[in-house]
Amino acid sequence: MSGKIILCCDRCGSRNYVTPVGGKQATVRFTVKKFCSQCNAHTEHKQSI
């Protein structure tokens, strides 16, 4: 396990962000609203599998 989470845009699917894992792995996928450079808008980014 590398200790990183890859976030991908919910709208276009591009993988834009990498964040470190904080604590134990959760059973629910991590979701956050961030800026996507491909969509040029703030969109939901979900944890990539």
Buried (B, 14 or more C-beta within 10 A) or exposed (E): EEEEBBBBBBEEEEEBBEBEEEEEEEEEEBEEEEEBEEBEEEBEBBBBE
